[in-house]
């Protein structure tokens, strides 16, 4: 029996797409990566640079620049094309919607004609709305298209909590939910440290955990991307590692729960909207959605986020 290479196509060879490729290669998650970009020379250059790096990485891999026809036998396709928000104009991720949708019209047509039938992982912003747009335009099975969305925001949140408490972030479980953007919220009722609910620790230790400013921590997690973008012009390493984490859960059939953007069809009280929630990932894509018992305040915040994304999704269909 012939073994099949784990082949990934990355659409977009910019900062995010290139760092996604390096994270996947350095962690041995793909034997073949194909870059597609309207700037073919850039795609070739990124592929060559990454191919050179594989000489000193643990696993061999083939990296090259191709076209949509090369996606036919790939298992996973990452969409990483689109503009960055212009911070000088005060743009948010959602403010880039019109520009990104113009690009996605060509991207989705390329995917449609390619014969690709695998799992789509979108990271183009505004991530949740664009993922929904791609799913609708291609009529893709909802459980086989998702976005990293707040996977990265949740990591930033855990970092903020770790810095405030002195507990290593790997011992903290915390989710940012809803939009990968300004309307995201934190399910504080589900946050645990060492397996113990944060709310219980706050009651037991009012002088330490009880003094935490939860709103400030949520704001720090949400603003983390803007701090990085303002300091160096792009985010790269965090999103690359987040992509690798999602791909590992899928390729290794891990049944792992991660906060990713999936289509809600009844969960959390919402129908036909993409939002980031804890979801079980395996080789089939999204195997299940974990529905947290949010407090009334948290549910209202989550509802507001979903409302924002639904309104912008409806707008995307008119562009």
Backbone bond lengths (Angstrom), bond angles and torsions (degrees), N, CA, C in turn:
res aa  C-N    CA-C-N  psi(-1)  N-CA   C-N-CA  omega(-1)  CA-C   N-CA-C  phi
1 X - - - 1.462 - - 1.521 109.04 -
2 X 1.324 116.21 132.74 1.461 121.52 -179.48 1.522 109.74 -83.29
3 X 1.330 116.71 128.01 1.456 120.60 177.17 1.520 110.18 -76.84
4 X 1.324 115.46 143.31 1.453 120.61 -177.79 1.518 110.28 -98.76
5 X 1.340 116.37 132.42 1.454 120.43 176.34 1.523 110.83 -65.35
6 X 1.320 116.40 144.96 1.459 120.61 170.15 1.527 106.31 -80.81
7 X 1.306 115.25 106.92 1.464 121.79 -173.42 1.522 110.17 -111.68
8 X 1.327 115.22 129.64 1.459 122.04 179.94 1.525 108.88 -124.05
9 X 1.319 116.20 135.24 1.458 122.22 173.29 1.517 108.12 -105.75
10 X 1.327 116.69 130.58 1.465 121.39 177.93 1.526 108.13 -114.75
11 X 1.318 115.91 117.77 1.464 121.20 177.62 1.522 108.06 -93.95
12 X 1.323 115.55 108.99 1.453 121.39 -176.51 1.514 110.27 115.99
13 X 1.331 117.05 113.36 1.463 121.45 -175.17 1.530 111.75 -109.73
14 X 1.340 116.35 32.09 1.457 120.39 178.85 1.519 111.76 -85.82
15 X 1.335 115.55 -155.98 1.469 120.36 -178.09 1.520 111.72 -56.91
16 X 1.333 116.41 -50.49 1.456 120.18 -175.23 1.521 110.90 -68.65
17 X 1.330 116.68 -46.88 1.454 119.94 -179.33 1.521 113.23 -60.90
18 X 1.328 116.34 -39.84 1.473 119.87 -179.12 1.530 111.16 -69.88
19 X 1.329 117.39 -40.48 1.459 119.57 178.97 1.522 111.70 -72.06
20 X 1.318 116.35 -29.91 1.468 119.28 173.01 1.516 109.67 -61.65
21 X 1.325 115.93 -45.41 1.456 120.19 179.46 1.513 112.14 -61.50
22 X 1.337 117.23 -42.50 1.458 119.56 -178.84 1.527 110.95 -66.16
23 X 1.332 117.00 -41.03 1.466 119.83 178.76 1.525 110.50 -62.03
24 X 1.320 117.21 -41.41 1.468 120.83 -179.78 1.516 110.96 -66.35
25 X 1.332 116.68 -41.41 1.462 120.47 -179.26 1.528 111.81 -70.46
26 X 1.316 116.51 -43.87 1.466 119.63 -176.30 1.522 111.76 -67.69
27 X 1.336 117.14 -23.37 1.458 121.22 178.24 1.528 112.56 -99.65
28 X 1.334 115.75 8.19 1.458 120.48 174.99 1.512 114.69 64.43
29 X 1.338 117.10 34.83 1.463 120.78 -174.87 1.526 113.92 -95.56
30 X 1.315 117.26 -4.50 1.466 119.53 179.39 1.519 109.94 -148.69
31 X 1.327 115.26 142.67 1.465 120.74 173.85 1.522 111.34 -95.15
32 X 1.333 115.73 -14.28 1.460 119.47 -177.56 1.524 108.96 -150.34
33 X 1.326 116.03 128.87 1.467 121.69 175.94 1.523 108.38 -128.88
34 X 1.317 115.32 130.01 1.460 121.63 178.63 1.520 108.98 -116.50
35 X 1.317 116.84 127.68 1.463 121.86 176.85 1.529 110.54 -98.12
36 X 1.321 114.60 135.42 1.460 121.36 173.70 1.523 107.35 -123.70
37 X 1.318 116.89 128.88 1.461 120.70 179.19 1.525 108.25 -154.04
38 X 1.337 115.86 147.33 1.466 119.25 176.84 1.524 110.03 -62.62
39 X 1.329 116.95 -28.80 1.465 121.94 173.73 1.528 106.87 -90.91
40 X 1.322 116.40 87.67 1.455 120.38 -173.45 1.530 112.29 -64.02
41 X 1.331 116.72 -33.94 1.467 119.21 178.47 1.530 110.73 -63.14
42 X 1.324 116.46 -38.42 1.458 120.09 178.22 1.521 110.42 -67.34
43 X 1.328 116.56 -41.72 1.464 120.49 178.22 1.530 109.99 -60.28
44 X 1.338 116.62 -42.58 1.464 120.44 179.07 1.526 110.73 -63.25
45 X 1.345 115.67 -42.72 1.463 119.97 -177.71 1.533 110.90 -65.28
46 X 1.332 116.76 -43.41 1.459 119.55 178.82 1.532 110.40 -63.45
47 X 1.317 115.98 -41.68 1.462 119.72 -179.51 1.529 111.15 -63.75
48 X 1.320 116.94 -42.79 1.460 120.26 179.20 1.531 111.25 -64.44
49 X 1.332 116.18 -42.71 1.461 120.61 -179.91 1.526 110.56 -61.85
50 X 1.322 116.98 -44.04 1.464 121.10 178.81 1.525 111.33 -68.86
51 X 1.330 116.65 -37.47 1.465 119.82 178.19 1.522 110.82 -62.27
52 X 1.336 116.63 -39.43 1.465 120.07 176.42 1.528 110.99 -61.28
53 X 1.328 116.02 -39.03 1.470 120.20 -178.10 1.517 111.64 -64.95
54 X 1.340 117.47 -29.80 1.468 119.68 -176.39 1.525 112.40 -65.36
55 X 1.336 117.10 -17.69 1.466 119.51 176.25 1.522 111.79 -59.94
56 X 1.325 116.39 -28.30 1.458 120.86 -175.65 1.535 112.43 -118.22
57 X 1.315 115.72 18.18 1.459 120.87 175.04 1.529 109.07 -102.70
58 X 1.328 118.20 159.25 1.468 120.62 -174.74 1.528 114.59 -61.76
59 X 1.342 116.94 -31.31 1.469 119.93 -175.77 1.517 110.70 -120.69
60 X 1.315 116.07 144.55 1.462 120.22 176.49 1.520 108.71 -78.08
61 X 1.308 115.86 154.70 1.463 120.83 177.65 1.524 108.80 -161.76
62 X 1.307 114.91 153.76 1.454 121.73 176.03 1.517 108.07 -102.48
63 X 1.332 116.83 127.25 1.461 121.78 179.58 1.521 108.03 -127.37
64 X 1.318 116.59 127.46 1.457 118.94 -177.17 1.526 111.12 -154.92
65 X 1.319 116.19 163.11 1.458 122.58 177.13 1.518 108.84 -95.49
66 X 1.323 116.14 133.07 1.455 119.72 -177.38 1.510 112.58 -140.98
67 X 1.321 115.15 -153.45 1.459 122.09 -179.67 1.524 108.74 -132.52
68 X 1.314 116.19 176.85 1.459 119.91 -177.25 1.524 112.97 -59.44
69 X 1.313 117.08 -28.76 1.463 119.11 179.54 1.525 111.94 -62.55
70 X 1.333 116.69 -22.25 1.469 120.83 179.82 1.528 112.59 -76.99
71 X 1.321 116.87 -4.87 1.465 120.34 -178.67 1.525 112.50 -86.72
72 X 1.313 117.65 -8.97 1.468 120.65 -172.08 1.519 113.22 -56.22
73 X 1.335 118.16 -38.44 1.459 120.76 -176.44 1.531 112.81 -107.10
74 X 1.336 117.36 14.71 1.468 120.74 178.17 1.529 109.74 -79.89
75 X 1.329 115.94 151.74 1.466 120.28 176.88 1.528 112.23 -90.62
76 X 1.332 116.04 -25.21 1.457 119.30 -175.58 1.522 109.72 -145.33
77 X 1.314 115.57 143.02 1.461 121.60 -179.52 1.525 108.29 -128.37
78 X 1.333 116.04 127.09 1.460 121.80 179.57 1.523 108.94 -106.92
79 X 1.325 116.33 125.26 1.467 121.39 177.65 1.522 107.85 -98.13
80 X 1.323 115.96 114.39 1.468 121.86 -176.72 1.517 110.38 -133.69
81 X 1.328 116.63 41.56 1.457 121.52 -177.17 1.523 109.67 -112.48
82 X 1.323 116.15 140.76 1.454 119.31 177.70 1.511 111.84 143.22
83 X 1.338 116.67 165.89 1.469 121.11 -176.64 1.516 112.64 -81.20
84 X 1.326 115.54 156.86 1.462 121.16 170.60 1.525 108.40 -87.42
85 X 1.339 118.16 149.51 1.466 119.86 175.29 1.526 110.72 -61.06
86 X 1.313 116.48 143.58 1.466 121.90 177.60 1.528 108.04 -89.40
87 X 1.329 115.96 101.13 1.457 120.01 -176.87 1.518 112.24 -64.93
88 X 1.331 117.60 -27.32 1.465 120.50 -179.72 1.526 111.12 -66.20
89 X 1.335 116.11 -22.13 1.470 121.61 178.65 1.528 111.44 -103.37
90 X 1.330 116.06 5.07 1.452 119.89 179.08 1.517 113.69 71.20
91 X 1.326 117.71 24.67 1.456 120.92 -178.53 1.529 111.65 -70.74
92 X 1.325 115.33 145.38 1.458 121.67 169.32 1.526 107.91 -102.11
93 X 1.330 116.43 176.31 1.465 119.71 176.62 1.533 110.35 -59.75
94 X 1.343 115.59 -39.62 1.456 119.27 -177.94 1.525 112.11 -65.46
95 X 1.335 116.66 -26.58 1.466 120.44 -179.55 1.520 112.60 -69.88
96 X 1.338 117.80 -13.66 1.469 120.54 178.56 1.529 111.92 -91.11
97 X 1.343 117.21 5.48 1.463 121.26 -173.35 1.527 112.71 -54.89
98 X 1.316 117.05 -49.25 1.466 120.05 -176.24 1.531 110.93 -59.49
99 X 1.326 116.96 -44.85 1.468 120.25 -179.69 1.531 111.17 -65.50
100 X 1.333 115.99 -42.43 1.459 119.37 -177.08 1.519 111.37 -67.97
101 X 1.326 117.82 -40.09 1.468 120.51 179.94 1.524 110.72 -63.31
102 X 1.328 117.06 -36.47 1.472 119.66 176.79 1.521 110.38 -59.53
103 X 1.332 117.13 -38.75 1.463 121.71 177.79 1.519 110.79 -71.71
104 X 1.339 116.78 -40.19 1.466 120.82 -176.95 1.526 113.09 -66.00
105 X 1.316 117.53 -24.18 1.469 118.97 176.69 1.529 110.06 -62.03
106 X 1.316 116.56 -42.16 1.468 120.18 177.58 1.530 111.22 -73.36
107 X 1.338 116.19 -39.58 1.466 120.41 -179.26 1.519 110.71 -62.04
108 X 1.327 117.09 -47.70 1.466 120.07 -178.07 1.522 111.45 -65.24
109 X 1.324 117.42 -35.11 1.463 119.17 177.53 1.520 110.24 -66.86
110 X 1.328 116.55 -39.13 1.452 120.36 176.95 1.523 111.95 -62.52
111 X 1.333 116.47 -42.81 1.469 120.65 178.07 1.522 110.10 -64.05
112 X 1.337 116.57 -43.49 1.471 121.11 -178.57 1.531 111.58 -58.81
113 X 1.320 116.41 -41.13 1.462 120.81 -176.64 1.525 113.24 -81.84
114 X 1.331 117.75 -12.66 1.463 121.38 -171.79 1.526 114.30 -77.89
115 X 1.320 116.92 -26.20 1.459 119.89 -173.74 1.520 112.70 88.93
116 X 1.332 117.56 4.96 1.465 121.35 178.39 1.525 109.64 -63.79
117 X 1.343 115.89 139.11 1.464 120.15 -178.72 1.525 112.25 -137.89
118 X 1.331 117.20 19.66 1.463 120.24 -175.78 1.512 113.33 -94.29
119 X 1.324 115.59 -146.31 1.461 122.92 -177.61 1.527 108.95 -100.28
120 X 1.322 116.04 134.24 1.462 121.98 179.02 1.519 109.27 -103.45
121 X 1.340 115.59 128.94 1.458 122.23 176.02 1.522 107.36 -118.29
122 X 1.316 116.81 110.11 1.464 120.24 -177.88 1.520 111.18 -98.18
123 X 1.350 115.46 135.51 1.458 119.92 173.70 1.525 111.21 -126.33
124 X 1.331 117.86 5.17 1.459 121.52 177.96 1.529 109.27 -72.15
125 X 1.304 116.28 134.21 1.465 121.26 -176.90 1.531 113.11 -92.46
126 X 1.341 116.42 152.80 1.468 128.25 -3.02 1.534 110.22 -69.82
127 X 1.315 115.84 115.77 1.465 122.81 -162.24 1.522 114.24 -57.05
128 X 1.316 117.78 -46.31 1.462 120.16 -174.98 1.526 111.13 -67.78
129 X 1.326 116.51 -45.26 1.463 121.30 -179.12 1.525 110.72 -66.93
130 X 1.325 116.90 -42.50 1.467 120.41 -178.78 1.530 110.78 -66.81
131 X 1.329 117.50 -37.60 1.463 120.08 176.96 1.519 110.38 -61.56
132 X 1.321 116.28 -43.41 1.475 120.88 177.98 1.522 110.26 -62.41
133 X 1.333 116.21 -41.98 1.467 120.88 179.57 1.525 110.80 -61.40
134 X 1.330 117.29 -46.27 1.466 120.84 179.18 1.528 110.39 -62.19
135 X 1.329 116.57 -44.46 1.472 120.73 -179.94 1.517 110.94 -59.26
136 X 1.334 115.73 -43.84 1.468 120.27 -179.33 1.524 111.31 -68.37
137 X 1.306 117.10 -45.64 1.470 120.90 -175.45 1.532 111.71 -65.74
138 X 1.331 116.43 -34.79 1.462 120.16 -179.79 1.528 112.66 -95.07
139 X 1.347 116.17 -7.58 1.467 121.10 -173.48 1.526 109.91 53.41
140 X 1.349 115.08 45.57 1.462 121.88 -175.81 1.527 109.94 -79.27
141 X 1.329 117.79 145.33 1.470 119.11 175.25 1.527 109.91 -56.09
142 X 1.329 118.71 122.85 1.472 120.99 -173.34 1.521 114.43 -56.15
143 X 1.317 117.70 -32.64 1.466 119.14 -177.87 1.528 112.11 -79.67
144 X 1.343 116.80 -0.81 1.470 120.25 179.78 1.526 111.96 -116.99
145 X 1.325 116.00 19.48 1.461 120.63 172.40 1.522 108.01 -144.86
146 X 1.317 116.32 128.29 1.454 122.18 -175.65 1.522 109.33 -151.46
147 X 1.331 115.30 173.73 1.461 120.69 176.12 1.518 109.83 -128.99
148 X 1.326 116.30 149.24 1.468 120.29 173.40 1.526 110.52 -61.20
149 X 1.318 117.81 -34.89 1.464 124.39 174.62 1.524 112.36 40.77
150 X 1.339 118.43 -114.96 1.472 119.99 -173.79 1.524 114.06 -86.55
151 X 1.338 117.88 12.50 1.462 118.84 170.84 1.522 109.73 -54.28
152 X 1.321 115.87 -43.40 1.463 120.67 179.99 1.526 111.09 -76.15
153 X 1.329 117.87 -40.99 1.464 120.54 178.82 1.531 110.66 -60.65
154 X 1.330 116.18 -37.10 1.468 120.01 179.36 1.521 110.64 -66.99
155 X 1.332 116.90 -35.75 1.468 120.32 175.90 1.525 110.46 -65.17
156 X 1.328 116.20 -40.97 1.465 120.13 178.49 1.529 110.67 -65.80
157 X 1.323 116.47 -37.54 1.457 121.01 176.66 1.522 110.55 -63.36
158 X 1.316 116.95 -45.66 1.465 120.72 179.63 1.526 110.96 -62.61
159 X 1.321 115.99 -37.56 1.472 118.85 176.94 1.526 110.44 -62.34
160 X 1.332 116.54 -43.34 1.461 120.31 -179.52 1.529 111.13 -63.31
161 X 1.331 116.68 -42.43 1.465 120.46 178.88 1.528 110.20 -65.48
162 X 1.325 116.22 -40.71 1.464 120.64 179.97 1.522 111.13 -61.41
163 X 1.328 116.17 -43.45 1.458 119.76 -179.61 1.522 111.49 -65.84
164 X 1.333 116.48 -32.33 1.465 120.40 -178.16 1.528 112.43 -79.84
165 X 1.327 117.33 -26.94 1.469 120.65 -174.87 1.515 114.12 -106.93
166 X 1.332 116.89 -20.87 1.454 120.50 -175.90 1.515 113.31 82.27
167 X 1.335 117.12 6.60 1.462 122.16 177.71 1.521 108.72 -95.81
168 X 1.322 117.27 135.59 1.462 120.29 -178.94 1.527 110.91 -57.99
169 X 1.338 115.48 140.20 1.466 120.25 -175.06 1.527 112.91 -62.72
170 X 1.324 117.59 -23.64 1.455 119.62 179.03 1.526 112.23 -74.80
171 X 1.329 116.68 -10.76 1.462 120.63 175.65 1.525 111.47 -97.96
172 X 1.326 116.18 6.40 1.465 122.30 -178.05 1.524 109.55 -113.11
173 X 1.306 117.02 133.41 1.460 122.19 172.72 1.520 107.90 -113.21
174 X 1.334 116.85 119.51 1.464 121.04 -177.31 1.518 109.28 -154.81
175 X 1.330 116.02 139.50 1.459 120.95 -177.79 1.527 111.72 -122.77
176 X 1.336 115.08 130.26 1.454 121.10 161.76 1.524 105.57 -90.48
177 X 1.313 117.44 132.47 1.463 121.52 -174.62 1.522 111.43 -122.80
178 X 1.331 115.48 165.81 1.455 121.02 177.29 1.510 111.64 89.60
179 X 1.302 116.16 -123.59 1.464 122.00 -174.50 1.521 112.03 -86.82
180 X 1.309 115.95 141.56 1.465 120.21 165.15 1.525 105.75 -79.75
181 X 1.325 114.42 76.22 1.452 119.44 -174.33 1.510 111.18 174.05
182 X 1.325 115.99 -156.49 1.455 121.52 -168.34 1.527 113.94 -69.81
183 X 1.330 118.74 -25.39 1.466 119.64 -176.04 1.528 113.43 -93.49
184 X 1.327 117.66 5.88 1.466 119.65 -179.39 1.524 110.57 -60.86
185 X 1.329 116.23 156.55 1.457 121.14 178.39 1.523 109.30 -135.04
186 X 1.330 116.57 167.17 1.460 121.72 -179.83 1.524 109.25 -113.78
187 X 1.325 115.45 130.12 1.463 120.80 176.46 1.526 108.01 -84.41
188 X 1.338 117.19 77.69 1.458 121.35 -175.82 1.523 111.66 -62.29
189 X 1.320 117.15 -29.23 1.468 119.86 -179.29 1.521 112.02 -66.45
190 X 1.343 117.20 -16.90 1.463 121.16 -179.68 1.524 112.88 -103.95
191 X 1.338 118.25 1.14 1.463 121.62 -178.75 1.525 109.65 -75.48
192 X 1.323 115.04 130.94 1.459 120.16 176.49 1.522 110.09 -128.44
193 X 1.317 115.71 151.32 1.460 122.76 174.39 1.516 106.92 -124.99
194 X 1.310 116.07 116.30 1.465 120.20 -176.01 1.516 112.03 61.75
195 X 1.328 116.33 27.64 1.456 121.07 179.13 1.522 114.20 87.88
196 X 1.335 117.51 -6.12 1.464 121.47 -178.75 1.529 109.61 -100.91
197 X 1.330 117.91 134.02 1.472 119.80 -179.63 1.522 111.76 -57.58
198 X 1.321 115.87 136.50 1.459 120.45 178.72 1.523 110.43 -59.56
199 X 1.335 117.44 -37.84 1.461 120.32 -179.66 1.523 111.50 -60.26
200 X 1.316 116.72 -35.53 1.466 120.64 178.54 1.531 110.58 -70.99
201 X 1.326 116.22 -41.40 1.463 120.28 177.27 1.527 110.65 -62.71
202 X 1.325 117.11 -37.08 1.462 120.49 179.54 1.532 111.00 -64.56
203 X 1.331 115.80 -39.29 1.461 120.17 179.46 1.527 111.43 -69.90
204 X 1.335 116.01 -37.26 1.462 120.86 -177.15 1.530 112.77 -78.75
205 X 1.332 116.53 -30.49 1.469 120.97 -175.66 1.528 109.73 -130.43
206 X 1.332 116.45 72.36 1.472 120.24 -174.91 1.524 113.71 -63.63
207 X 1.331 117.87 -25.62 1.462 120.03 -177.53 1.526 113.11 -79.33
208 X 1.324 116.67 -17.72 1.473 120.22 -179.34 1.530 109.95 -115.99
209 X 1.299 116.98 -80.38 1.468 120.30 -179.34 1.531 111.01 -63.13
210 X 1.308 116.14 -34.43 1.457 119.38 -178.73 1.511 113.98 -67.09
211 X 1.325 117.18 -19.51 1.467 120.52 -178.93 1.530 113.03 -91.82
212 X 1.317 116.75 1.89 1.470 119.20 -179.75 1.523 110.91 -64.31
213 X 1.320 116.27 137.38 1.466 122.26 174.96 1.523 107.45 -92.05
214 X 1.322 116.79 95.15 1.460 120.82 -173.46 1.527 112.45 -64.42
215 X 1.326 116.51 -36.53 1.468 118.56 179.32 1.521 111.19 -66.37
216 X 1.322 116.00 -39.48 1.465 119.41 178.62 1.524 110.75 -64.91
217 X 1.326 117.49 -38.21 1.462 121.16 178.46 1.523 110.87 -66.91
218 X 1.336 116.83 -41.46 1.469 120.44 177.26 1.519 110.51 -62.68
219 X 1.338 115.76 -41.39 1.470 119.99 179.07 1.523 111.08 -64.34
220 X 1.334 116.28 -39.01 1.465 119.84 179.54 1.522 110.93 -64.15
221 X 1.325 116.63 -40.81 1.457 119.83 176.91 1.514 112.14 -64.42
222 X 1.332 116.32 -42.07 1.462 120.19 -179.12 1.522 112.05 -69.29
223 X 1.337 116.62 -37.20 1.467 120.46 -177.04 1.515 113.46 -83.37
224 X 1.340 117.12 -7.47 1.461 119.98 -174.43 1.519 113.65 -53.17
225 X 1.314 116.07 -42.61 1.464 119.99 -179.66 1.516 112.58 -65.17
226 X 1.336 116.22 -36.05 1.466 119.81 -179.29 1.524 110.76 -70.27
227 X 1.325 117.04 -35.69 1.465 120.13 176.93 1.529 110.18 -61.88
228 X 1.325 115.82 -44.25 1.467 120.72 179.86 1.520 110.93 -67.61
229 X 1.348 116.12 -45.28 1.464 120.74 -179.66 1.528 110.88 -61.01
230 X 1.332 116.18 -42.06 1.462 119.75 179.87 1.514 112.76 -68.69
231 X 1.331 116.39 -30.23 1.457 119.68 -177.27 1.506 115.08 -81.48
232 X 1.359 116.38 -33.47 1.473 117.12 -176.29 1.531 114.42 -136.58
233 X 1.322 117.01 2.22 1.465 119.58 172.23 1.503 115.61 92.59
234 X 1.332 118.29 -9.36 1.467 120.54 178.77 1.521 109.22 -166.55
235 X 1.326 115.54 159.78 1.463 120.78 170.79 1.523 107.19 -105.65
236 X 1.329 116.69 139.31 1.459 119.03 -172.12 1.531 113.38 -139.91
237 X 1.313 116.82 -60.07 1.464 120.11 -171.68 1.521 112.43 -68.35
238 X 1.328 116.69 -44.34 1.460 120.04 -179.02 1.511 112.33 -62.66
239 X 1.329 116.89 -45.24 1.464 119.16 -178.89 1.523 110.03 -70.12
240 X 1.332 117.47 -34.86 1.461 120.03 177.32 1.519 111.39 -60.47
241 X 1.343 116.30 -45.68 1.463 120.45 179.13 1.522 111.26 -67.44
242 X 1.326 116.97 -35.79 1.469 120.48 178.66 1.523 110.80 -64.65
243 X 1.325 116.53 -42.62 1.457 120.98 177.51 1.526 110.04 -60.77
244 X 1.324 116.09 -45.62 1.464 120.38 -179.85 1.524 111.10 -59.87
245 X 1.331 117.09 -38.18 1.464 121.20 -179.27 1.532 110.67 -64.34
246 X 1.336 116.02 -42.25 1.467 120.26 179.12 1.527 110.32 -68.28
247 X 1.333 116.48 -43.71 1.469 120.06 -179.88 1.526 110.75 -63.19
248 X 1.326 117.85 -40.25 1.458 120.77 178.33 1.532 110.90 -60.27
249 X 1.311 116.52 -44.40 1.467 120.47 179.64 1.519 111.27 -59.68
250 X 1.340 116.15 -35.41 1.465 120.76 -179.20 1.525 110.92 -78.82
251 X 1.325 117.50 -53.95 1.466 120.95 -175.79 1.517 112.73 -66.26
252 X 1.331 117.63 -33.18 1.463 120.93 -179.21 1.519 112.09 -92.11
253 X 1.333 116.80 4.69 1.463 121.40 176.15 1.531 110.65 52.94
254 X 1.346 115.81 48.73 1.455 121.37 -168.34 1.529 115.04 -78.69
255 X 1.339 116.86 -20.73 1.474 119.09 -170.43 1.527 109.60 54.91
256 X 1.314 115.14 45.06 1.463 121.83 -177.61 1.519 110.07 -95.99
257 X 1.318 116.18 143.73 1.459 121.41 178.08 1.526 109.24 -94.60
258 X 1.330 116.06 122.96 1.457 122.62 176.73 1.530 108.92 -136.65
259 X 1.338 117.48 150.99 1.466 119.68 177.15 1.528 110.22 -80.59
260 X 1.319 116.39 103.17 1.457 122.68 -178.10 1.526 108.92 -131.21
261 X 1.316 115.51 160.89 1.461 119.61 -179.60 1.522 109.74 -87.14
262 X 1.326 115.34 121.43 1.464 122.51 -179.24 1.523 108.35 -133.60
263 X 1.327 115.70 163.69 1.463 118.34 178.01 1.520 109.96 -77.83
264 X 1.307 115.54 127.18 1.456 121.49 177.29 1.524 108.89 -92.24
265 X 1.301 115.71 125.77 1.462 121.36 177.64 1.524 108.36 -126.19
266 X 1.335 115.56 63.10 1.446 121.91 -179.33 1.512 113.05 117.65
267 X 1.338 117.41 -31.65 1.465 120.61 179.35 1.521 110.20 -64.04
268 X 1.300 115.96 142.67 1.462 123.38 179.86 1.532 112.57 58.57
269 X 1.336 116.56 17.86 1.451 120.85 176.71 1.514 114.66 80.71
270 X 1.338 117.83 15.60 1.464 120.75 -176.81 1.519 111.57 -123.11
271 X 1.334 114.50 145.07 1.456 122.16 178.10 1.525 109.55 -119.38
272 X 1.329 115.79 136.74 1.464 122.86 172.56 1.527 112.50 52.18
273 X 1.306 116.20 51.30 1.460 121.48 172.74 1.523 107.67 -139.95
274 X 1.324 116.22 140.76 1.461 120.96 174.99 1.520 109.15 -91.84
275 X 1.331 115.85 127.18 1.461 121.87 178.43 1.516 108.44 -150.11
276 X 1.311 116.07 154.75 1.460 120.42 -178.83 1.524 110.01 -84.58
277 X 1.316 114.96 123.60 1.466 123.71 178.01 1.528 107.69 -144.56
278 X 1.330 118.68 163.56 1.465 119.06 175.20 1.528 110.02 -64.17
279 X 1.326 115.83 127.46 1.467 120.30 -178.07 1.524 109.91 -135.91
280 X 1.318 115.03 146.67 1.463 122.21 179.61 1.527 108.76 -88.03
281 X 1.332 116.03 121.25 1.462 121.19 -175.57 1.519 111.00 -112.78
282 X 1.350 115.53 136.59 1.456 121.38 173.22 1.522 108.96 -150.63
283 X 1.324 117.04 -164.80 1.464 120.92 -173.20 1.534 113.31 -62.40
284 X 1.318 117.00 -17.11 1.461 120.94 178.63 1.519 112.77 -90.56
285 X 1.331 116.49 -3.67 1.461 120.62 -176.80 1.511 109.78 104.68
286 X 1.321 116.10 -124.09 1.459 121.92 179.55 1.520 108.21 -88.70
287 X 1.327 116.56 107.08 1.463 120.90 -177.10 1.519 112.27 -86.48
288 X 1.334 116.55 -28.20 1.459 119.30 -177.48 1.524 108.72 -163.96
289 X 1.318 115.88 158.02 1.454 123.18 175.26 1.521 107.92 -113.29
290 X 1.321 116.49 128.33 1.460 121.54 178.55 1.525 108.05 -91.89
291 X 1.329 116.51 118.32 1.460 120.40 -177.01 1.525 109.77 -97.92
292 X 1.329 115.54 107.75 1.450 121.69 178.28 1.528 110.41 -72.52
293 X 1.320 116.10 150.25 1.465 120.88 175.01 1.528 108.06 -87.05
294 X 1.305 116.03 87.45 1.459 120.96 -178.82 1.523 110.96 -73.51
295 X 1.323 115.63 150.67 1.462 119.53 173.09 1.531 108.06 -71.69
296 X 1.331 119.06 163.13 1.475 120.42 177.55 1.522 112.90 -54.76
297 X 1.342 117.10 -40.14 1.468 120.09 178.67 1.523 110.89 -65.49
298 X 1.323 116.53 -43.86 1.468 120.58 179.22 1.520 110.76 -64.62
299 X 1.326 117.74 -40.72 1.461 120.55 179.06 1.520 110.61 -62.82
300 X 1.324 116.74 -39.62 1.466 120.07 178.14 1.524 110.80 -63.91
301 X 1.320 116.91 -39.54 1.466 120.42 177.83 1.525 110.61 -66.75
302 X 1.323 116.33 -41.43 1.462 120.45 178.59 1.527 110.06 -64.94
303 X 1.321 117.02 -41.18 1.466 121.32 178.18 1.524 111.04 -60.41
304 X 1.324 116.35 -41.96 1.461 120.19 -179.97 1.524 110.84 -63.53
305 X 1.335 116.47 -38.90 1.458 120.42 178.18 1.528 110.66 -65.19
306 X 1.335 116.18 -45.49 1.469 120.31 179.40 1.525 111.22 -63.01
307 X 1.315 116.56 -37.74 1.469 120.68 178.59 1.528 110.29 -61.63
308 X 1.334 116.10 -43.23 1.465 120.79 178.14 1.527 110.77 -60.40
309 X 1.328 116.29 -45.04 1.468 119.76 -177.79 1.527 111.28 -69.74
310 X 1.327 117.31 -37.78 1.452 120.17 179.41 1.530 110.90 -64.93
311 X 1.318 116.48 -42.30 1.467 120.37 178.95 1.525 110.86 -62.23
312 X 1.320 116.71 -41.92 1.465 119.81 -179.39 1.525 111.85 -73.58
313 X 1.331 117.21 -30.71 1.460 119.90 174.02 1.524 110.04 -64.26
314 X 1.332 116.85 -44.79 1.449 119.71 178.16 1.528 110.46 -60.34
315 X 1.336 116.44 -38.49 1.457 120.65 175.92 1.518 110.94 -62.42
316 X 1.324 117.27 -41.71 1.466 120.47 -177.45 1.523 112.34 -58.86
317 X 1.315 117.26 -30.37 1.459 121.53 -179.21 1.519 112.73 -72.18
318 X 1.321 116.43 -14.85 1.473 120.85 -179.60 1.519 112.19 -98.89
319 X 1.318 117.08 -8.28 1.473 120.15 -174.44 1.526 111.47 -81.02
